[in-house]
Amino acid sequence: MKTSRISIYIAIATFAMLAMESCHSKKLVTKAPAPVDNPTPTVAKATPPTPSPPAPKPAPAPKPDYGFTNIQFDFNSAVLRTDAIQYLDHVATEIKLDQSKKFMLNGYASAEGTAAHNLQLSKDRANSVKQYLVNAGISDSELSTRGWGTKHPIASNKTESGREQNRRVEVKLSM
């Protein structure tokens, strides 16, 4: 039994030596790394970030043009004419540019009919324009109306063309 133990020890020792030898041979087989020409590592030079161009300034808000022309009406009518609708859309757009302003809608009539009828007709015309502008998004508090009847004509009431010019609503900036 002693011989079998000794032979086991010899086998283990041989096996260990072979295992070590195989590891040693592997170390010899691997090549050493190639020498580097410049042993100090090169660091990429950091270029300072180029400043981005300044953001373009937003375009200034367009200034509103309050030089409105008159809104004309047909004889004895407070109904808006079709040619006035597009113009009133323009008026609403301009008023929306600065909603801190207030406007006066002055209604007028030609000299045909009674003074009381013309006064009421001029009020109705101003209110018709106001209602359209409110429906277009203008605040009711920004608009005031006043009917002038036949006062302050801009043309002679003696001719039909003059009377047509007097059937109007003026949109004026309130002071």
Backbone as ProteinMPNN parsed JSONL, in Angstrom:
{"seq_chain_A": "MKTSRISIYIAIATFAMLAMESCHSKKLVTKAPAPVDNPTPTVAKATPPTPSPPAPKPAPAPKPDYGFTNIQFDFNSAVLRTDAIQYLDHVATEIKLDQSKKFMLNGYASAEGTAAHNLQLSKDRANSVKQYLVNAGISDSELSTRGWGTKHPIASNKTESGREQNRRVEVKLSM", "coords_chain_A": {"N_chain_A": [[0.803, -1.157, 0.0], [2.04, 1.074, 0.601], [3.58, 1.505, -1.609], [1.675, 2.064, -3.474], [0.715, 4.47, -2.57], [2.923, 6.073, -2.834], [3.306, 5.95, -5.552], [1.029, 7.306, -6.348], [1.577, 9.838, -5.307], [3.772, 10.456, -6.859], [2.625, 10.496, -9.355], [0.881, 12.631, -9.092], [2.679, 14.707, -8.635], [4.071, 14.69, -11.03], [2.086, 15.275, -12.794], [1.437, 17.85, -11.905], [3.8, 19.171, -12.509], [3.839, 18.992, -15.258], [1.571, 20.443, -15.814], [2.348, 22.949, -14.933], [4.46, 23.372, -16.616], [3.166, 23.505, -19.04], [1.747, 25.872, -18.76], [3.879, 27.624, -18.495], [5.037, 27.368, -20.975], [3.147, 28.496, -22.563], [3.368, 31.132, -21.834], [5.782, 31.802, -22.948], [5.26, 31.531, -25.605], [3.486, 33.559, -26.271], [3.763, 36.793, -27.664], [5.682, 39.646, -26.865], [4.401, 42.948, -26.377], [4.533, 45.278, -29.095], [7.038, 47.798, -29.258], [6.292, 51.176, -28.479], [6.547, 54.144, -30.337], [6.278, 56.741, -29.278], [6.336, 57.09, -26.017], [4.754, 58.652, -24.331], [1.404, 59.363, -23.821], [-0.661, 60.796, -26.32], [-2.584, 63.641, -26.08], [-5.58, 64.749, -27.251], [-5.908, 67.966, -28.448], [-8.062, 70.12, -26.931], [-10.396, 71.966, -28.54], [-11.628, 75.162, -28.095], [-15.127, 75.607, -27.614], [-16.938, 76.861, -30.334], [-18.584, 79.89, -30.242], [-22.063, 79.958, -30.565], [-23.916, 81.558, -33.121], [-25.653, 84.57, -32.294], [-29.076, 84.301, -31.416], [-31.51, 85.137, -33.788], [-33.169, 88.226, -33.491], [-36.591, 88.456, -32.68], [-38.929, 89.452, -35.119], [-40.154, 92.753, -34.992], [-43.377, 93.405, -33.658], [-46.007, 94.069, -35.886], [-47.085, 97.398, -36.388], [-50.272, 98.591, -35.65], [-52.608, 99.796, -38.089], [-54.661, 102.348, -37.905], [-56.092, 103.904, -39.604], [-58.843, 103.8, -40.689], [-61.282, 103.367, -43.276], [-64.598, 104.494, -44.134], [-67.518, 102.521, -43.395], [-69.9, 101.657, -45.598], [-73.474, 101.933, -46.127], [-76.623, 100.731, -47.405], [-79.518, 102.513, -48.659], [-81.769, 103.433, -46.14], [-81.147, 101.246, -44.457], [-79.682, 99.042, -42.059], [-78.247, 96.845, -42.407], [-75.298, 95.025, -42.988], [-73.373, 95.475, -45.895], [-72.253, 93.26, -48.509], [-69.75, 93.94, -49.506], [-68.628, 95.16, -47.339], [-67.938, 93.254, -45.485], [-65.417, 91.888, -45.868], [-63.738, 94.056, -45.482], [-64.331, 94.705, -42.819], [-63.274, 92.455, -41.585], [-60.57, 92.989, -41.932], [-60.411, 95.313, -40.357], [-60.957, 94.186, -37.832], [-58.697, 92.541, -37.538], [-56.639, 94.456, -37.372], [-57.382, 95.831, -35.04], [-57.047, 93.832, -33.154], [-54.305, 93.723, -32.905], [-53.414, 95.472, -30.952], [-54.83, 95.301, -28.146], [-55.336, 97.026, -26.114], [-56.371, 99.378, -26.816], [-59.213, 101.505, -27.37], [-62.231, 101.889, -29.239], [-64.404, 104.02, -31.112], [-67.484, 103.758, -32.64], [-69.044, 105.489, -34.943], [-72.161, 106.19, -36.133], [-73.963, 107.247, -39.049], [-76.466, 108.95, -41.045], [-78.186, 109.638, -44.137], [-79.947, 112.609, -45.296], [-82.589, 111.965, -45.827], [-85.883, 111.268, -44.803], [-87.298, 111.336, -41.423], [-85.92, 113.174, -38.633], [-85.814, 111.742, -36.226], [-86.088, 109.092, -37.137], [-83.758, 108.872, -38.712], [-81.813, 109.241, -36.748], [-82.179, 106.934, -35.155], [-81.646, 104.998, -37.115], [-78.95, 105.529, -37.647], [-77.817, 104.793, -35.202], [-78.462, 102.076, -35.204], [-76.927, 101.23, -37.367], [-74.296, 101.645, -36.412], [-74.345, 99.831, -34.282], [-74.653, 97.471, -35.701], [-72.178, 97.199, -36.983], [-70.589, 97.005, -34.706], [-71.545, 94.588, -33.596], [-70.684, 92.758, -35.54], [-67.884, 93.002, -35.303], [-67.5, 92.165, -32.654], [-68.318, 89.523, -32.902], [-66.207, 88.731, -34.439], [-64.189, 88.52, -32.655], [-63.369, 90.704, -31.15], [-63.262, 92.419, -28.108], [-66.2, 93.351, -26.409], [-66.012, 95.459, -24.648], [-64.107, 97.082, -25.756], [-65.262, 98.562, -27.689], [-67.326, 101.283, -28.504], [-70.476, 102.763, -29.267], [-72.19, 105.23, -31.22], [-74.853, 107.106, -32.382], [-75.333, 109.512, -34.837], [-77.187, 110.513, -36.512], [-78.217, 112.783, -38.985], [-76.246, 114.608, -38.609], [-73.0, 116.068, -39.109], [-72.344, 115.611, -41.958], [-70.449, 114.24, -44.692], [-70.575, 114.8, -47.271], [-72.614, 116.506, -49.698], [-76.088, 116.497, -49.081], [-77.787, 116.957, -51.118], [-77.392, 115.669, -53.493], [-77.557, 112.379, -54.963], [-75.18, 110.837, -54.914], [-73.791, 112.147, -52.891], [-75.507, 111.678, -50.709], [-75.235, 108.895, -50.536], [-72.608, 108.682, -49.633], [-72.895, 109.705, -47.089], [-74.276, 107.777, -45.678], [-73.11, 105.941, -43.461], [-70.645, 104.306, -41.292], [-68.202, 105.264, -39.101], [-65.049, 104.196, -37.948], [-63.283, 104.982, -35.265], [-60.381, 105.758, -33.353], [-60.595, 105.888, -29.913], [-60.009, 108.582, -27.723]], "CA_chain_A": [[0.0, 0.0, 0.0], [2.976, 2.172, 0.596], [4.008, 1.749, -2.969], [0.606, 2.709, -4.233], [0.671, 5.883, -2.159], [4.086, 6.746, -3.397], [3.069, 6.108, -6.983], [0.02, 8.363, -6.502], [2.273, 11.12, -5.103], [4.639, 10.709, -8.011], [1.741, 10.844, -10.476], [0.377, 13.987, -8.841], [3.788, 15.626, -8.82], [4.352, 14.74, -12.458], [0.972, 15.999, -13.402], [1.585, 19.255, -11.55], [4.926, 19.73, -13.259], [3.411, 19.128, -16.646], [0.613, 21.553, -15.879], [3.119, 24.182, -14.819], [5.257, 23.51, -17.816], [2.303, 23.928, -20.138], [1.474, 27.291, -18.538], [5.113, 28.341, -18.757], [5.268, 27.384, -22.411], [2.218, 29.457, -23.139], [3.893, 32.459, -21.607], [6.868, 32.017, -23.873], [4.737, 31.578, -26.959], [2.889, 34.887, -26.519], [4.759, 37.789, -27.985], [5.653, 40.882, -26.091], [3.808, 44.014, -27.196], [5.483, 46.039, -29.901], [7.386, 49.043, -28.594], [5.612, 52.376, -28.966], [7.52, 55.171, -30.662], [6.148, 57.843, -28.343], [5.778, 56.462, -24.834], [3.779, 59.494, -23.627], [0.147, 59.365, -24.583], [-1.008, 62.092, -26.89], [-3.899, 64.108, -25.682], [-6.141, 65.604, -28.29], [-6.083, 69.323, -27.954], [-9.47, 70.513, -26.882], [-10.631, 73.27, -29.135], [-12.72, 75.807, -27.366], [-16.357, 75.573, -28.42], [-17.2, 78.118, -31.031], [-19.867, 80.411, -29.77], [-23.105, 79.916, -31.59], [-24.327, 82.925, -33.459], [-26.782, 84.975, -31.469], [-30.377, 84.009, -32.0], [-32.042, 86.349, -34.414], [-34.217, 88.883, -32.711], [-37.871, 88.298, -33.36], [-39.362, 90.647, -35.853], [-41.054, 93.551, -34.159], [-44.786, 93.245, -33.98], [-46.428, 95.137, -36.791], [-47.878, 98.448, -35.757], [-51.597, 98.627, -36.266], [-52.979, 100.946, -38.905], [-56.011, 102.709, -37.508], [-56.663, 104.831, -40.583], [-59.926, 103.049, -41.323], [-62.234, 104.094, -44.115], [-65.983, 104.347, -43.68], [-68.303, 101.359, -43.806], [-71.077, 102.233, -46.256], [-74.741, 101.217, -46.005], [-77.652, 101.027, -48.403], [-80.574, 103.43, -48.249], [-82.725, 103.01, -45.121], [-80.781, 99.9, -44.021], [-78.574, 98.881, -41.124], [-77.663, 95.54, -42.733], [-73.971, 95.166, -43.601], [-73.268, 95.093, -47.298], [-71.26, 92.197, -48.707], [-68.419, 94.518, -49.694], [-68.121, 95.615, -46.036], [-67.521, 92.106, -44.655], [-63.963, 91.708, -45.981], [-63.087, 95.212, -44.861], [-64.477, 94.577, -41.363], [-62.29, 91.455, -41.159], [-59.31, 93.739, -41.85], [-60.527, 96.176, -39.181], [-60.827, 93.319, -36.652], [-57.291, 92.13, -37.455], [-55.854, 95.603, -36.903], [-57.743, 96.114, -33.646], [-56.479, 92.76, -32.327], [-52.865, 93.923, -32.732], [-53.207, 96.161, -29.674], [-56.155, 95.235, -27.537], [-55.484, 98.002, -25.031], [-57.019, 100.559, -27.399], [-60.674, 101.511, -27.43], [-62.689, 102.472, -30.495], [-65.745, 104.587, -31.196], [-68.16, 103.49, -33.9], [-69.982, 106.591, -35.165], [-73.103, 105.919, -37.21], [-74.548, 108.43, -39.687], [-77.522, 108.699, -42.027], [-78.409, 110.737, -45.081], [-80.997, 113.529, -44.84], [-83.944, 111.534, -46.215], [-86.652, 110.762, -43.671], [-87.403, 112.212, -40.251], [-84.711, 113.253, -37.798], [-85.866, 110.635, -35.261], [-85.806, 107.853, -37.873], [-82.347, 108.879, -39.108], [-81.011, 109.041, -35.541], [-82.263, 105.508, -34.818], [-80.972, 104.264, -38.179], [-77.504, 105.689, -37.463], [-77.465, 103.945, -34.038], [-78.536, 100.677, -35.646], [-75.768, 100.97, -38.236], [-73.119, 101.521, -35.54], [-74.476, 98.566, -33.538], [-74.446, 96.386, -36.655], [-70.728, 97.07, -37.122], [-70.076, 96.521, -33.418], [-71.877, 93.164, -33.462], [-69.802, 91.997, -36.416], [-66.532, 93.003, -34.727], [-67.537, 91.306, -31.454], [-68.334, 88.145, -33.414], [-64.872, 88.47, -35.005], [-63.232, 88.32, -31.559], [-63.025, 91.943, -30.452], [-63.993, 92.53, -26.847], [-67.298, 94.322, -26.375], [-65.602, 96.624, -23.862], [-63.205, 97.911, -26.558], [-66.04, 99.248, -28.713], [-68.461, 102.117, -28.106], [-71.239, 103.195, -30.432], [-72.947, 106.47, -31.096], [-75.585, 107.479, -33.587], [-75.332, 110.959, -35.043], [-78.259, 110.91, -37.434], [-77.761, 113.505, -40.181], [-75.186, 115.565, -38.246], [-71.648, 115.855, -39.625], [-72.265, 114.969, -43.283], [-69.147, 114.39, -45.357], [-70.89, 115.226, -48.638], [-73.894, 117.201, -49.798], [-77.285, 115.664, -49.113], [-78.607, 117.4, -52.242], [-77.198, 114.733, -54.61], [-77.61, 110.966, -54.563], [-73.824, 110.371, -54.574], [-73.477, 112.708, -51.579], [-76.291, 110.95, -49.7], [-74.618, 107.564, -50.389], [-71.409, 108.829, -48.798], [-73.304, 110.022, -45.717], [-74.816, 106.556, -45.043], [-71.822, 105.335, -43.115], [-70.159, 104.161, -39.918], [-66.774, 105.554, -38.989], [-64.348, 103.53, -36.84], [-62.27, 105.959, -34.801], [-59.662, 105.462, -32.108], [-61.065, 106.758, -28.818], [-58.918, 109.29, -27.032]], "C_chain_A": [[0.869, 1.253, 0.0], [3.41, 2.484, -0.817], [2.909, 2.429, -3.765], [0.472, 4.179, -3.843], [1.822, 6.636, -2.805], [3.841, 6.941, -4.897], [1.992, 7.177, -7.243], [0.676, 9.728, -6.326], [3.144, 11.465, -6.307], [3.767, 11.156, -9.196], [1.217, 12.276, -10.313], [1.488, 14.998, -9.086], [4.1, 15.768, -10.306], [3.275, 15.556, -13.167], [1.069, 17.51, -13.126], [2.715, 19.888, -12.341], [4.548, 19.911, -14.72], [2.441, 20.311, -16.798], [1.342, 22.888, -15.8], [3.935, 24.422, -16.071], [4.399, 23.998, -18.965], [1.938, 25.409, -19.986], [2.698, 28.116, -18.877], [5.352, 28.438, -20.254], [4.32, 28.366, -23.101], [2.731, 30.879, -22.972], [5.009, 32.758, -22.588], [6.351, 32.185, -25.305], [4.14, 32.961, -27.253], [3.973, 35.903, -26.725], [4.592, 38.992, -27.085], [5.049, 41.965, -26.974], [4.893, 44.8, -27.93], [5.789, 47.346, -29.194], [6.687, 50.224, -29.27], [6.661, 53.44, -29.2], [7.491, 56.308, -29.648], [5.51, 57.288, -27.07], [4.766, 57.352, -24.101], [2.505, 59.543, -24.448], [-0.142, 60.767, -25.111], [-2.435, 62.438, -26.482], [-4.386, 65.031, -26.784], [-6.38, 66.981, -27.708], [-7.559, 69.679, -28.035], [-9.61, 71.897, -27.492], [-11.785, 73.918, -28.392], [-13.974, 75.803, -28.239], [-16.591, 76.931, -29.075], [-18.559, 78.639, -30.571], [-20.883, 80.383, -30.906], [-23.534, 81.339, -31.896], [-25.54, 83.312, -32.631], [-28.097, 84.694, -32.199], [-30.933, 85.284, -32.622], [-33.17, 86.924, -33.561], [-35.532, 88.703, -33.444], [-38.264, 89.609, -34.03], [-40.298, 91.455, -34.976], [-42.49, 93.367, -34.619], [-45.217, 94.392, -34.894], [-47.28, 96.152, -36.044], [-49.231, 98.499, -36.449], [-51.825, 99.913, -37.045], [-54.435, 101.262, -38.609], [-56.643, 103.733, -38.452], [-57.769, 104.14, -41.365], [-60.773, 103.964, -42.206], [-63.639, 103.796, -43.601], [-66.594, 103.048, -44.178], [-69.618, 101.926, -44.337], [-72.291, 101.315, -46.099], [-75.676, 101.62, -47.129], [-78.708, 101.953, -47.8], [-81.509, 102.746, -47.256], [-82.436, 101.596, -44.594], [-79.615, 99.947, -43.038], [-77.892, 97.526, -41.329], [-76.324, 95.768, -43.43], [-74.0, 94.705, -45.047], [-72.172, 94.042, -47.44], [-69.866, 92.755, -48.902], [-67.822, 95.012, -48.38], [-67.542, 94.472, -45.207], [-66.005, 91.923, -44.69], [-63.232, 92.866, -45.316], [-63.19, 95.14, -43.336], [-63.563, 93.491, -40.802], [-60.918, 92.108, -41.008], [-59.313, 94.631, -40.602], [-60.328, 95.352, -37.914], [-59.379, 92.88, -36.46], [-56.427, 93.255, -36.9], [-56.14, 95.903, -35.429], [-57.128, 95.074, -32.715], [-54.981, 92.94, -32.083], [-52.541, 94.632, -31.427], [-54.562, 96.275, -28.993], [-56.32, 96.169, -26.348], [-56.207, 99.258, -25.524], [-58.533, 100.38, -27.407], [-61.094, 102.278, -28.677], [-64.131, 102.947, -30.382], [-66.279, 104.294, -32.589], [-69.258, 104.541, -34.051], [-70.847, 106.278, -36.369], [-73.726, 107.202, -37.721], [-75.615, 107.989, -40.683], [-77.572, 109.874, -42.989], [-79.644, 111.511, -44.625], [-82.405, 113.124, -45.258], [-84.644, 110.963, -44.987], [-86.637, 111.737, -42.512], [-86.115, 112.168, -39.445], [-84.669, 112.081, -36.812], [-85.531, 109.307, -35.938], [-84.322, 107.773, -38.237], [-81.415, 108.682, -37.907], [-81.007, 107.571, -35.148], [-81.527, 104.661, -35.855], [-79.446, 104.354, -38.015], [-77.019, 104.871, -36.261], [-77.455, 102.476, -34.436], [-77.347, 100.302, -36.536], [-74.498, 100.788, -37.4], [-73.158, 100.207, -34.766], [-74.279, 97.356, -34.443], [-72.947, 96.124, -36.85], [-70.13, 96.514, -35.838], [-70.332, 95.028, -33.263], [-70.976, 92.303, -34.339], [-68.4, 91.893, -35.817], [-66.466, 92.145, -33.463], [-67.54, 89.842, -31.882], [-66.983, 87.745, -34.007], [-63.806, 88.369, -33.919], [-62.793, 89.575, -30.841], [-63.878, 92.019, -29.19], [-65.038, 93.64, -26.936], [-66.89, 95.597, -25.656], [-64.651, 97.549, -24.639], [-63.956, 98.797, -27.543], [-67.183, 100.034, -28.092], [-69.179, 102.549, -29.369], [-71.944, 104.516, -30.137], [-73.613, 106.746, -32.432], [-75.672, 108.993, -33.681], [-76.469, 111.417, -35.948], [-77.673, 111.585, -38.655], [-76.677, 114.528, -39.865], [-73.86, 115.129, -38.864], [-71.618, 115.136, -40.973], [-70.887, 115.209, -43.893], [-69.331, 114.81, -46.814], [-72.271, 115.878, -48.618], [-75.046, 116.198, -49.83], [-78.213, 116.052, -50.259], [-78.467, 116.475, -53.451], [-77.228, 113.303, -54.087], [-76.221, 110.455, -54.181], [-73.388, 110.924, -53.21], [-74.218, 111.983, -50.469], [-75.711, 109.55, -49.472], [-73.394, 107.635, -49.48], [-71.769, 109.076, -47.335], [-73.906, 108.827, -44.979], [-73.625, 105.687, -44.65], [-71.695, 105.089, -41.621], [-68.667, 104.407, -39.981], [-66.219, 104.822, -37.772], [-63.194, 104.433, -36.456], [-61.641, 105.471, -33.496], [-60.159, 106.43, -31.042], [-59.863, 107.389, -28.14], [-59.023, 109.114, -25.545]], "O_chain_A": [[0.502, 2.311, -0.511], [3.588, 3.652, -1.164], [3.178, 3.266, -4.626], [0.154, 5.026, -4.678], [1.64, 7.76, -3.273], [4.148, 8.002, -5.439], [2.048, 7.874, -8.256], [0.392, 10.663, -7.075], [3.234, 12.624, -6.714], [4.127, 12.071, -9.936], [1.125, 13.028, -11.283], [1.247, 16.044, -9.691], [4.367, 16.873, -10.777], [3.552, 16.402, -14.018], [0.814, 18.331, -14.006], [2.594, 21.026, -12.796], [4.921, 20.909, -15.337], [2.493, 21.064, -17.771], [1.001, 23.838, -16.505], [4.076, 25.558, -16.525], [4.845, 24.81, -19.775], [1.831, 26.122, -20.983], [2.584, 29.185, -19.476], [5.815, 29.466, -20.749], [4.673, 28.984, -24.106], [2.554, 31.723, -23.85], [5.148, 33.904, -23.016], [6.947, 32.901, -26.109], [4.277, 33.471, -28.365], [4.995, 35.88, -26.039], [3.497, 39.3, -26.613], [5.174, 41.903, -28.197], [6.013, 44.957, -27.443], [4.898, 47.946, -28.593], [6.522, 50.248, -30.49], [7.558, 53.631, -28.38], [8.537, 56.786, -29.209], [4.304, 57.042, -27.031], [3.98, 56.832, -23.309], [2.553, 59.749, -25.661], [0.098, 61.772, -24.442], [-3.347, 61.614, -26.545], [-3.696, 65.965, -27.191], [-6.965, 67.142, -26.637], [-8.199, 69.549, -29.079], [-9.02, 72.868, -27.019], [-12.794, 73.276, -28.102], [-13.891, 75.974, -29.455], [-16.459, 77.985, -28.453], [-19.544, 77.903, -30.525], [-20.585, 80.74, -32.046], [-23.514, 82.211, -31.027], [-26.367, 82.46, -32.305], [-28.203, 84.831, -33.418], [-30.833, 86.368, -32.048], [-33.995, 86.202, -33.001], [-35.589, 88.784, -34.671], [-37.962, 90.703, -33.553], [-41.148, 90.889, -34.288], [-42.771, 93.197, -35.806], [-44.83, 95.543, -34.687], [-48.087, 95.801, -35.183], [-49.32, 98.455, -37.676], [-51.302, 100.973, -36.7], [-55.334, 100.525, -39.016], [-57.642, 104.36, -38.1], [-57.64, 103.922, -42.569], [-60.953, 105.149, -41.928], [-63.828, 102.942, -42.735], [-66.236, 102.541, -45.242], [-70.355, 102.592, -43.611], [-72.161, 100.099, -45.958], [-75.546, 102.691, -47.723], [-78.77, 102.142, -46.586], [-81.981, 101.634, -47.49], [-83.363, 100.836, -44.315], [-78.699, 100.761, -43.16], [-77.062, 97.113, -40.52], [-76.217, 96.589, -44.341], [-74.582, 93.671, -45.374], [-71.277, 93.946, -46.601], [-68.889, 92.118, -48.509], [-66.618, 95.259, -48.314], [-66.732, 94.713, -44.313], [-65.376, 91.814, -43.637], [-62.212, 92.662, -44.657], [-62.235, 95.478, -42.636], [-63.119, 93.594, -39.658], [-60.188, 91.811, -40.062], [-58.32, 94.689, -39.878], [-59.605, 95.775, -37.012], [-58.887, 92.851, -35.332], [-55.575, 93.018, -36.044], [-55.221, 96.198, -34.666], [-56.729, 95.406, -31.599], [-54.443, 92.36, -31.14], [-51.476, 94.401, -30.856], [-55.328, 97.209, -29.23], [-57.332, 96.112, -25.649], [-56.605, 100.102, -24.721], [-59.052, 99.264, -27.445], [-60.403, 103.198, -29.116], [-64.952, 102.369, -29.67], [-65.611, 104.55, -33.591], [-70.278, 104.485, -33.365], [-70.349, 106.119, -37.484], [-73.991, 108.128, -36.955], [-75.666, 106.834, -41.104], [-77.069, 110.96, -42.698], [-80.311, 111.11, -43.672], [-83.339, 113.899, -45.051], [-84.024, 110.236, -44.211], [-86.05, 112.816, -42.594], [-85.322, 111.233, -39.566], [-83.609, 111.496, -36.589], [-84.785, 108.494, -35.39], [-83.702, 106.72, -38.087], [-80.368, 108.044, -38.021], [-79.953, 107.015, -34.841], [-80.85, 103.698, -35.494], [-78.738, 103.368, -38.221], [-75.921, 104.315, -36.3], [-76.557, 101.724, -34.057], [-76.83, 99.187, -36.459], [-73.713, 99.876, -37.657], [-72.133, 99.544, -34.609], [-73.787, 96.321, -33.991], [-72.507, 94.974, -36.878], [-69.26, 95.645, -35.882], [-69.443, 94.284, -32.848], [-70.55, 91.227, -33.919], [-67.798, 90.819, -35.822], [-65.464, 91.467, -33.233], [-66.844, 89.018, -31.29], [-66.655, 86.56, -34.07], [-62.634, 88.154, -34.228], [-61.908, 89.507, -29.988], [-65.071, 91.716, -29.214], [-64.782, 94.719, -27.47], [-67.353, 96.686, -25.998], [-64.417, 98.682, -24.217], [-63.365, 99.681, -28.162], [-67.921, 99.515, -27.255], [-68.56, 102.686, -30.424], [-72.244, 104.86, -28.994], [-72.988, 106.626, -33.486], [-76.039, 109.667, -32.719], [-76.673, 112.619, -36.116], [-76.76, 111.06, -39.292], [-76.231, 115.245, -40.76], [-73.643, 113.942, -39.108], [-70.918, 114.132, -41.107], [-70.247, 116.231, -43.647], [-68.364, 115.133, -47.504], [-72.995, 115.799, -47.625], [-74.981, 115.181, -50.521], [-79.32, 115.523, -50.357], [-79.319, 116.487, -54.338], [-76.958, 113.053, -52.913], [-76.095, 109.706, -53.212], [-72.692, 110.24, -52.46], [-73.648, 111.701, -49.415], [-75.696, 109.068, -48.339], [-73.174, 106.749, -48.655], [-71.017, 108.691, -46.44], [-74.031, 108.871, -43.756], [-73.193, 104.817, -45.405], [-72.486, 105.568, -40.809], [-67.96, 103.833, -40.809], [-66.829, 104.821, -36.703], [-62.251, 104.624, -37.223], [-62.3, 104.855, -32.659], [-60.146, 107.644, -31.242], [-58.813, 106.759, -28.013], [-58.194, 109.637, -24.801]]}, "name": "protein", "num_of_chains": 1, "seq": "MKTSRISIYIAIATFAMLAMESCHSKKLVTKAPAPVDNPTPTVAKATPPTPSPPAPKPAPAPKPDYGFTNIQFDFNSAVLRTDAIQYLDHVATEIKLDQSKKFMLNGYASAEGTAAHNLQLSKDRANSVKQYLVNAGISDSELSTRGWGTKHPIASNKTESGREQNRRVEVKLSM"}
